Amino acid sequence: MAITINSQPSSNELLSAYRPLEIKVTSNDVAPAPYTLKMKCFINLDGGADDNASTPIILDPDIGTSYTFTFDISSYLSGLDTLTNTIQSRLNAVNFYNADTNSIKAVSVRFKEVLLQADGTLADGVTSSYSNTFYVINGVWQHDQISDKFDNFVVPQAAASALFLSNYRGTRELKVDDSYYLSLYTTRTSNPVLEVKKYSGKNLSGTTLQIRYKQLTLNGKRPDLAIGARNINASSGWVLSDGSSASVPVIDDTVGSYSVQLYGNGYPPSTPSISEKLTFNVDHDTCEDHTRIKFLNRLGAFEYFTFKGYRDRATIVRNQYYSRALDASYSVHEGGDRVLASDIRTEFVVYSQVLNEAQRIWLEELLDGHECFVEEVNNYIPIKVRGGKTAIIDEGSGLFTIKMTYQYANENRRQNG
């Protein structure tokens, strides 16, 4: 007897946990008794013990077959509490950060026969070897018209290349005190080199102030790269293109913008880049009434956006009566059968600065996310975006403003504001 895995994801393939993820297996047990009645599926995460060892998925044969079984394990994976991202610290220096609870999990599966014995009892049969090791991410493209292009999240670049998990390649804005993390997925094993270029003007214009490099240690296929102005200013170990020690490329009031890009081993230009070049404009606006939100995007990675427009807050009070159940000892002296429920919530309304079409599409995607946090000092406080009160305002000439309404997700935080 043996089990054959007929179809499965390719090794190192990156897939969404929210789309069908099917694996087909066949048992070659064709004896009259015992014969294969069912098949068990065990799911292994990150190379540890089988996650569902005590509760395997058990299936009957596919309709019209006797020994072929098709498992869709996406419903199990999408329900994992551990399939979530870490909330990165604002204080970390430039480096790769990877935790056991980030949003990508390594997955492999194995199968075991359930045999029907001649006496009518059930017994376990043979167990297959593990399948290929592939990866699932806590993200999904939500529009059907592009689903054929992005079922596999490494389609936009070759599997051997690093890929920042963002659908926006435009310029980002941050202040000199802002932290920023870029998430990426790569099958590389060698340690890359980070290049940071500083410019005096916006959008990489004006004078080139500094070019610095930093050797990074790659840990895992899905690391988070701390690369904000605050992270750069807190880091050390920078070198020049020849590898000699250099000063920190401090992001301060003299810097208009800077770019980040990853290279292979050694220092440029002797090796080609292995990632996109991303640009950050440094915002020197001294206004304090800005709201910085951290969103989980469709690719399972966090991204950041600062709302710089009008900000308001309101207290929403909802009173409602409802009937309560009366027990056998109820007395009319207890005051009736209706109870008053009061729900008091603090609600915040923030407006973005004027956005172009690409920025609007990107921010709309972030608003769809199911994990959002507002930045307060050095903390990320969970919030809930109120979909019915969030609007896109067409300003004309291809420009837009987005109004976002949110409440604190935590009840105590919501009450105290």
Disulfide bonds with the S-S distance in Angstrom:
none
